[in-house]
């Protein structure tokens, strides 16, 4: 196998800031867990590409996979050693894995990989900033186009998480830069959550929404649904649990959360949640609500199904691809339909909920083992061409 480098810049940066892992970060951590014992770290810092030695690479991988109070000290020590030493050049032909889109918006990324004669392999998570720019930060569409240009112009291999993402890649690739890299569709596995606690976190029935509060996730519609449920059901209204940090351009959602009296006792916000608490909230819920307008994959759906929790989801092609007919599908704009489904799933004798639980039992979900069988084969084919 060729020398394997793993770009951990994004993971180190977010860990240093104390930020919780996003879906992209969780995927990158799975790649680190799978390839860490055979890879060497690459860190981009202040214009330099640093290659910590084997011992420091392993230490950095360890603290990323199991962060504790020693995280900052370990990172500072390893990075100082790498900065002060003479950074060796990677072996020509080394395979560079970037699983988090990090740095690809800069043209220098492609130039540096070419200069060092590296063979990049990228994980493409989604094309949402290009296909749905209205749900992203201003300027993100242009940044993502530059990331895509870097991928298409430099990659030896691209791993995409679904056939839906591959179709969007083909549609978004410019005619002058159609992808020539080897491309493999490898669905993701669910997050590796610990066993849930047996005790319910809330005595009342509740539903969960999981993800950053941002326009694409459709929290605004769901909060309006909950206000209508409160008017109709009064004290019998189920609770809504929002697990995720407040994001961008969500002022109307924040206004409802902070100033709507009808929702004050009904909506529970958890911007920070341990994996054990997340598993517990999901395990005891009535259902996961997933009303997004667009998704690259939808890992929360798999996390819910791994715990046997029903899902009410938007009618998206990628959800159909990974979960077939198991979820309850609704149009993300059909507020009345969501309200009816929530009232039905809140009942202890809900037939629709019980039917989905049965469908989940017979559903074959994608696994990380299956994902890495395909990723391993891709890397092996690239290494064989040396």
Buried (B, 14 or more C-beta within 10 A) or exposed (E): EBBBBBBBBBBBBBBEEEEBBBBBBBBBBBBBBBBBEEBBBBBBEEEEBBBBBEEBBBBBBBBBEEBEEEBEEBBEBBBEBBBEEEEEEBBEBBBBBBBBBBBBBBEEBBEBBEEBEBBBBBBBBBBBBBBBBEBBEEEBBEBBBBBBBBBBBBBBBBBBBBBBBBEBBEEBBEEEEEBEBBBBBBBBBBBEBEEBBEEBBEEEBBBBBBBBBBBBBBBBBBBBBBBBBBEEEEEEBBBBBBBBBBBBBBEEBEEBBEEBEBBEEBBBBBEEBEBEBBBBBBBBBBBBBBBBBBBBBBBBBBBBBBBEBBBBBBEBEBBBBBBEEBBBBBEBEBBEBBBBBBBBBBEEEBEBBEEBBEBBEEBEBBBBEBBBEBBBEBBEEBBEEE
